[in-house]
Amino acid sequence: MPVSDARRTFRDARVAHVATVSGDGSPHVVPLWFVWLEEAVFISCRAGSVVWRNLVQDPRVALEFERGRAWTEQEGVMLRGTAEPLPAEHASSKRALSAWFEKYRGDLGGTGFAAYTEEIDEPALFRVVPASISAWSHASPGF
C-alpha cells in the first residue's frame, strides 16, 4: 500500500498505537493522539513520559493504525521509522499542532487548549517519516 493511500485511509483514526524500545530492549506500546500530514505523522505525548524517554534513547518506532469493528471490516497498517522529537519552535510544529487541535477539539471539552495544558504539564510532539509500511485487511481479501 502506498503511503499516500494509507494516509487517506487511516488519518482519521482516533489513535495510533506507538511502539518504542524500552531501555532493557523490551517493547512498549501505547495509544496516542496524532495527525498524519503529507510529510509525516505527528504524535503527541508528555515530555518525560516513558514514550519520550524511550525515543530519546532509541528513536526506532513502529506505528499501527486500524479501523473496522466486525472481523470482516478490520484493516490496518504498520509504519516503521525514526522518531524525531520536535521543539515547540520547530517550523513543522505550528502546522501540526493546529491540525492536531482541530482533529481533537471535540475531545478537549469546552475550553479546548486551556483544558489540555492544565492537564498536561509538558506537552511534547514528535514526528515519524515512514521508512516502511505493511498493511493487512480482513475487509479486502488479497489486500
N, C-alpha and C positions, 0 to 999 in steps of 0.2 A: 504494500500500500504506500503510495507516495505521501510524503509528509503533508503536502497541501490538502490531500483528501482526508487524512487523519485529523488535521486541524479543523476542517469544516465539520467533520462528523462528531468530534469529541470536545470542541472548545466550550460548549455549553454544559458539560458535565459539572456537577456540584463540587467534586473534589478530585484531586489527583492523589493516588497512593504513591508516596515518595519513599523509596528505599535508599538508605545510606549505609555506609560501613562503619560499625562501631569500632572503638579503639582495640577491642580484642578480636576483631575480624568478623564478628557475627553481624547478620543483617538487622537493620532497624527500619520498620515500615510504619508510616503514619499517614492518615488522610489530611491533606492541606488544601486551602483555597488557592486558586491560580487564575491566571488569564493566559491564553495562548494567542499571542500576536504573531504576525508574519515571520519575524526573525527568530523568535524563541518562546519558550514557556517561562513565565514569570510566576514565582511561587512565594507566598508569604509565610513567615514563621516568626518566632520570637528570637531576638538576638540572645545568645547564651543558652538557648534550648538544646536538647540532645541533638536534634537535626542540625542546628547551626554548628555546634561543636564538632559533630562528625564531618560536616562539609569542609570545615577549616582544616581538619586533619587529613582528610582524604576526599577530594571533590568528586569522585566517581558516584554516579547516581543513576537509578532507574525510576521511571515514572510510569504508572499504569493508570489508564483511563478506561472506563467501561460504561455501558448503557444496556438497558433492557431489564425486564423483571422476570418474565417467563423464560424458561430454558431456551425455547425456540426463538427468543428475541435477543438473547445475550450476545454481545460482541465487545471487543476491546482492542486496545493497542498498548504496547510497552515500548517506551523510548529509553534509550541509554545515552548518556552523555556526561559532560563535566559541568558541575555546578559552579557558577561564578557569583559569589556574594557581592551585592551592589550597595555602595554607599548612597544615602538619600540624594546627594547632589549629582549622581551619575546621570548622564544625558538620557539614558533609557528609562530611568526610574519614574520620571514625571508622567510620561505617557502610559507606562504600565500601571502605575498607581491609579491614574484617572480611570482606566479601563477596569481595574480591579474593583474600585469603589462603585462604579456603575453596575457591574455584574452583581455585586453582593449588597447593594443599597438596601433592598428589602429585608435582608437578613440582619442588618445592623441596627434595626429599630428606628424610631423617630428622630433620634439625634445623630444618627449616622456616624461620621468620622469622630465626633466628640466622644460618643459612647465607646467606640473602638479604642481610641487612645487612652481612655480611662481604664479599660480592662487590660490592655496590652501595654506593659511598661516600656518595652523596647521592640517595636515592630521592626522586622527586617525583611528584605527582599533578595531573592537570588534568581538567576536565570539559567536556563539549560537550553543550549542549542542541540537539537537531536543529532547524535552521531550515527545511531542505528535505530531501526524501527521494526517491530514484528507485530502482526495483527492476528486475531482469531475471531471466529464468528460461528455461533450456532444458528444465526438467522439466515446466513447465506452460505450454503454448502459450497465448498471449493474456494472460499474466500482467501 
